[in-house]
Amino acid sequence: MSAENTEPTGAAAAPEGAAEGPAEGSAAVAERRREQTGWYFYDFACSVYSTSVLTVFLGPYLTAIAKHAADAEGFVHPLGVPVRAGSFFAYTVSASVILAVLVMPLVGAVADRTGRKKPLLAAAAYTGAAATLGMFFLEGDRYLLGGLLLIVANASLAVSMVLYNSYLPQIAEPDERDTVSSRGWAFGYASGAFVLVLNLVLFQGHEEFGLSEGAAVRICLASAGLWWGAFALVPLRRLRDRAVVRSGAEAPVGTGWKQLVATLKDMRKHPLTLAFLLAYLVYNDGVQTVISQASVYGSEELGLEQSTLITAVLLVQVLAVVGALGMGRLARTYGAKRTILGSLAAWTVTLGAGYFLPAGAPVAFFLLAAMIGLVLGGSQALSRSLFSHLVPRGKEAEYFSAYEISDRGVSWVGPLVFGLTYQLTGSYRDAIISLVAFFALGFVLLARVPVRQAIAAAGNPVPDRI
């Protein structure tokens, strides 16, 4: 076994001669770069699921299957409960979030206590990939199978992202985390865009390929599972487990909500970390609502066709790569906090532009999608890297479970505000502009977090620029 596989990253044995030290230092740097490259590829592997499966294909297809299985009144009956076929997909996504919220803190705590992140990451990744691959068999009236596979795949993705994100403070030095995190997001958006192009070629030209529309969708769904499983091999080969860092008396690992409560209680020892998490929860709720409701705004308020909306999704994916890398560069000059604050201001301008978009104007909608793409990747990437500085050593996975819950499990207030605004005003324009409140409040909350003090309070080295 080589020396770089037996020594902790960044550490070297005391050299006996002057020439030996630099060689070992160089080996440590090379090992860290190797792990970082492997880490990028997990985003490359799993982002295809988020783009092609969740954003584009599965919602309409699973809804169609549920409607095919519905009774005369338009209801399906999972576990004997009457559910409108048109609501089945939304309810299933909600169920997957609840499952993920229960499992993420438990897996995070186990990973930190045992140091065995990689086997847990492998289990989550291949459970999700297998469930996605199984979507090839969704046809006829198999809506229950589709719901089950969606719940498993969605929850598995969320759990795997906890473990994936928790590697960041271990594989990147403090001054390089913004760049590393941004590259990870860029890899993910690049793969999502590439596979979505291939999927759209197959879907729109299914007759030329001798396929029905349903068969083309099933191939697109299954291809995301194959992609996820194949490219997950890269990080699983390159990432490595580390020795457990003990941080005082360790509470026993709980189950479900009990573990989540234990994690949040532990985070109370670091109130500045919690303050950042609150700010992130607020502005990320706005980000997630824009992502989920932009297509509704485009179709219902602007009267745009489905092909226009799908093209806009692809444009967001492509430009998010540029945005993630560009904002990573800005962070090196101005610091992550200032760059995130700038992105929140840009989000506000984008929503204002969206309010004034003319109906039936796809070019204007594409410009809006371009603006979203440019700020989307960077704000997400830098938020992740900034949070990584605020996590105490030895609690990376446990704290990132709370971060992931903020990302995926608590983003319901924004859609509620959007829906209530539309219900009260009858205008999607008023609904979209109402989301400015999330970015404005998030801006204020983040601006009030003294990040240097927060990093020091977490026991971590403070970067020169943050």
ZAMARGU-4260 file (C-alpha; in steps of 0.2 Angstrom, whole numbers, plus 5000, padded with zeros to 4 digits):
<rodrens>
0) 5000/5000/5000 | 5007/5017/4995 | 5011/5030/5008 | 4998/5042/5002 | 4985/5029/5006
5) 4991/5026/5024 | 4994/5044/5030 | 4981/5057/5034 | 4978/5070/5020 | 4990/5084/5023
10) 5001/5075/5035 | 5018/5068/5033 | 5030/5058/5044 | 5045/5068/5051 | 5058/5068/5037
15) 5075/5062/5040 | 5083/5072/5026 | 5079/5089/5018 | 5074/5082/5002 | 5061/5070/5009
20) 5049/5082/5016 | 5044/5091/5000 | 5041/5074/4991 | 5029/5069/5005 | 5020/5086/5004
25) 5018/5084/4985 | 5011/5066/4988 | 4998/5073/5000 | 4993/5087/4988 | 4991/5074/4974
30) 4981/5063/4984 | 4969/5077/4989 | 4967/5082/4971 | 4963/5064/4967 | 4950/5064/4980
35) 4943/5080/4974 | 4941/5074/4956 | 4932/5059/4962 | 4921/5069/4973 | 4916/5080/4958
40) 4910/5064/4949 | 4896/5060/4962 | 4887/5076/4957 | 4891/5071/4939 | 4883/5055/4942
45) 4867/5059/4952 | 4862/5076/4945 | 4855/5067/4929 | 4841/5060/4941 | 4836/5078/4947
50) 4836/5085/4929 | 4829/5072/4918 | 4818/5062/4930 | 4811/5074/4943 | 4811/5090/4933
55) 4806/5084/4916 | 4799/5067/4913 | 4793/5058/4928 | 4779/5070/4934 | 4769/5070/4918
60) 4772/5051/4915 | 4767/5045/4932 | 4752/5056/4933 | 4747/5049/4916 | 4749/5031/4923
65) 4739/5036/4939 | 4725/5043/4928 | 4725/5027/4918 | 4722/5017/4934 | 4709/5029/4941
70) 4691/5025/4944 | 4676/5034/4936 | 4678/5048/4948 | 4696/5051/4944 | 4703/5043/4960
75) 4716/5030/4964 | 4717/5021/4980 | 4735/5018/4987 | 4733/5008/5003 | 4714/5011/5002
80) 4716/5030/5003 | 4706/5039/4989 | 4719/5051/4980 | 4715/5061/4965 | 4726/5054/4951
85) 4732/5072/4947 | 4739/5074/4965 | 4747/5057/4966 | 4765/5063/4960 | 4765/5078/4972
90) 4759/5067/4987 | 4773/5054/4983 | 4786/5067/4982 | 4780/5074/4999 | 4781/5056/5006
95) 4799/5054/5000 | 4804/5070/5009 | 4796/5064/5025 | 4806/5048/5024 | 4822/5057/5020
100) 4820/5069/5035 | 4818/5053/5046 | 4833/5044/5038 | 4846/5058/5035 | 4850/5063/5053
105) 4852/5044/5057 | 4864/5040/5043 | 4874/5056/5046 | 4876/5052/5065 | 4881/5034/5060
110) 4894/5040/5048 | 4902/5052/5060 | 4902/5039/5074 | 4910/5025/5063 | 4919/5035/5050
115) 4912/5023/5037 | 4905/5036/5025 | 4910/5027/5009 | 4900/5011/5012 | 4885/5021/5017
120) 4887/5032/5001 | 4888/5016/4991 | 4872/5009/4998 | 4862/5025/4996 | 4869/5028/4978
125) 4865/5011/4972 | 4848/5010/4980 | 4843/5026/4972 | 4851/5020/4955 | 4842/5003/4956
130) 4825/5012/4960 | 4828/5024/4945 | 4833/5009/4933 | 4817/5000/4939 | 4806/5015/4932
135) 4809/5006/4915 | 4795/4994/4920 | 4782/5008/4923 | 4768/5006/4911 | 4749/5002/4911
140) 4742/5005/4928 | 4757/5002/4938 | 4756/5019/4948 | 4759/5011/4965 | 4776/5004/4958
145) 4780/5021/4951 | 4776/5029/4968 | 4787/5016/4978 | 4802/5019/4966 | 4800/5037/4967
150) 4800/5037/4986 | 4815/5026/4987 | 4825/5035/4974 | 4821/5052/4981 | 4825/5048/4999
155) 4841/5038/4993 | 4847/5054/4984 | 4844/5065/4999 | 4854/5053/5010 | 4868/5051/4998
160) 4870/5070/4997 | 4872/5071/5016 | 4887/5059/5015 | 4894/5067/4999 | 4893/5085/5006
165) 4901/5080/5022 | 4917/5075/5012 | 4920/5093/5007 | 4929/5099/5023 | 4939/5083/5023
170) 4945/5084/5005 | 4948/5103/5003 | 4958/5115/5013 | 4949/5131/5019 | 4955/5142/5006
175) 4950/5131/4992 | 4933/5125/4997 | 4923/5138/4987 | 4932/5133/4971 | 4930/5114/4975
180) 4911/5116/4979 | 4908/5127/4963 | 4917/5114/4952 | 4906/5100/4960 | 4890/5110/4956
185) 4897/5113/4938 | 4900/5095/4935 | 4882/5091/4940 | 4874/5104/4929 | 4885/5099/4915
190) 4880/5081/4916 | 4862/5086/4918 | 4862/5096/4902 | 4871/5083/4892 | 4860/5069/4896
195) 4844/5080/4895 | 4849/5084/4877 | 4851/5065/4873 | 4834/5062/4881 | 4825/5075/4872
200) 4833/5069/4855 | 4826/5052/4859 | 4809/5058/4866 | 4805/5070/4852 | 4811/5058/4838
205) 4804/5042/4846 | 4795/5038/4830 | 4811/5038/4820 | 4818/5026/4833 | 4803/5015/4831
210) 4797/5018/4849 | 4781/5024/4856 | 4781/5040/4867 | 4779/5029/4883 | 4793/5018/4878
215) 4805/5033/4875 | 4800/5040/4892 | 4804/5024/4901 | 4821/5023/4892 | 4825/5041/4897
220) 4820/5037/4915 | 4830/5021/4916 | 4845/5029/4908 | 4847/5041/4923 | 4848/5026/4934
225) 4862/5018/4923 | 4871/5034/4922 | 4870/5037/4941 | 4876/5019/4945 | 4890/5019/4932
230) 4898/5036/4937 | 4896/5033/4956 | 4910/5021/4954 | 4923/5035/4952 | 4920/5043/4969
235) 4918/5026/4977 | 4936/5022/4971 | 4944/5038/4975 | 4936/5044/4991 | 4942/5036/5007
240) 4936/5035/5025 | 4945/5043/5039 | 4949/5040/5057 | 4934/5045/5068 | 4937/5062/5077
245) 4930/5061/5095 | 4922/5077/5101 | 4919/5075/5119 | 4905/5064/5126 | 4896/5056/5111
250) 4877/5054/5112 | 4871/5037/5107 | 4863/5036/5089 | 4845/5038/5090 | 4831/5034/5077
255) 4822/5046/5065 | 4815/5061/5074 | 4824/5057/5090 | 4841/5058/5081 | 4836/5074/5072
260) 4831/5082/5088 | 4848/5077/5096 | 4857/5084/5081 | 4848/5101/5083 | 4851/5101/5101
265) 4870/5099/5098 | 4869/5113/5085 | 4863/5125/5099 | 4881/5124/5106 | 4885/5134/5090
270) 4872/5147/5088 | 4881/5156/5074 | 4881/5140/5064 | 4862/5140/5067 | 4861/5158/5062
275) 4868/5154/5045 | 4857/5139/5043 | 4842/5150/5047 | 4847/5162/5033 | 4850/5148/5021
280) 4834/5140/5025 | 4825/5157/5021 | 4833/5161/5004 | 4835/5143/4998 | 4816/5142/5001
285) 4815/5156/4988 | 4827/5148/4976 | 4818/5131/4977 | 4801/5139/4974 | 4807/5149/4959
290) 4814/5132/4952 | 4798/5123/4955 | 4785/5137/4950 | 4794/5144/4935 | 4786/5132/4923
295) 4769/5135/4930 | 4772/5154/4928 | 4778/5151/4910 | 4763/5140/4905 | 4749/5148/4915
300) 4753/5167/4915 | 4764/5168/4899 | 4755/5155/4889 | 4771/5146/4883 | 4772/5129/4875
305) 4779/5114/4884 | 4794/5113/4871 | 4798/5131/4876 | 4798/5126/4894 | 4809/5111/4892
310) 4821/5122/4882 | 4822/5134/4896 | 4826/5120/4908 | 4841/5115/4897 | 4847/5133/4896
315) 4846/5135/4915 | 4857/5119/4916 | 4870/5125/4904 | 4872/5142/4911 | 4872/5136/4929
320) 4889/5128/4925 | 4895/5145/4919 | 4887/5153/4935 | 4894/5141/4947 | 4912/5143/4940
325) 4911/5162/4938 | 4904/5165/4956 | 4918/5153/4963 | 4931/5165/4955 | 4922/5180/4962
330) 4922/5172/4979 | 4941/5171/4978 | 4942/5190/4977 | 4927/5195/4987 | 4924/5181/4999
335) 4910/5168/4999 | 4898/5178/5010 | 4899/5194/4999 | 4897/5184/4984 | 4881/5175/4990
340) 4874/5192/4996 | 4877/5198/4978 | 4868/5183/4971 | 4853/5186/4982 | 4852/5204/4975
345) 4853/5197/4958 | 4839/5185/4962 | 4828/5200/4967 | 4832/5209/4951 | 4828/5192/4941
350) 4811/5191/4950 | 4807/5209/4946 | 4811/5206/4927 | 4800/5191/4928 | 4786/5201/4934
355) 4786/5212/4918 | 4789/5198/4905 | 4776/5200/4891 | 4765/5185/4888 | 4768/5174/4873
360) 4786/5179/4871 | 4798/5164/4872 | 4814/5174/4869 | 4810/5185/4884 | 4807/5169/4895
365) 4824/5162/4889 | 4832/5178/4895 | 4824/5175/4912 | 4830/5157/4912 | 4848/5163/4908
370) 4847/5175/4922 | 4841/5161/4934 | 4855/5149/4928 | 4869/5162/4930 | 4864/5164/4949
375) 4858/5147/4953 | 4873/5136/4953 | 4884/5149/4962 | 4873/5153/4976 | 4870/5134/4979
380) 4889/5130/4978 | 4895/5144/4989 | 4882/5141/5002 | 4888/5123/5004 | 4906/5128/5005
385) 4903/5142/5018 | 4893/5130/5029 | 4907/5118/5028 | 4918/5130/5038 | 4905/5131/5051
390) 4904/5112/5055 | 4914/5106/5070 | 4927/5092/5066 | 4920/5075/5068 | 4902/5080/5065
395) 4902/5083/5046 | 4889/5071/5041 | 4877/5074/5056 | 4878/5093/5053 | 4876/5091/5034
400) 4860/5081/5037 | 4852/5097/5045 | 4859/5107/5030 | 4851/5094/5018 | 4835/5095/5027
405) 4835/5114/5025 | 4838/5111/5007 | 4826/5098/5003 | 4814/5095/5018 | 4808/5112/5023
410) 4806/5121/5007 | 4787/5122/5008 | 4784/5140/5014 | 4789/5147/4998 | 4776/5137/4987
415) 4763/5140/5001 | 4766/5159/4999 | 4766/5158/4980 | 4750/5148/4981 | 4741/5159/4993
420) 4746/5175/4984 | 4739/5168/4968 | 4723/5163/4977 | 4721/5180/4984 | 4725/5190/4969
425) 4722/5178/4954 | 4738/5184/4947 | 4754/5173/4944 | 4764/5189/4942 | 4759/5194/4960
430) 4764/5177/4965 | 4781/5177/4958 | 4785/5194/4964 | 4780/5189/4982 | 4795/5178/4982
435) 4806/5193/4984 | 4803/5193/5002 | 4813/5177/5004 | 4828/5184/4996 | 4827/5201/5005
440) 4825/5192/5022 | 4838/5180/5018 | 4850/5194/5013 | 4847/5203/5030 | 4849/5187/5040
445) 4865/5182/5031 | 4873/5199/5032 | 4871/5199/5051 | 4881/5182/5053 | 4899/5186/5058
450) 4906/5172/5048 | 4924/5174/5054 | 4918/5173/5072 | 4907/5158/5068 | 4921/5148/5060
455) 4932/5151/5075 | 4918/5146/5087 | 4916/5130/5077 | 4935/5126/5080 | 4940/5128/5062
460) 4954/5138/5054 | 4948/5155/5047 | 4952/5157/5028 | 4961/5173/5023 | 4946/5178/5013
465) 4928/5171/5017
</rodrens>
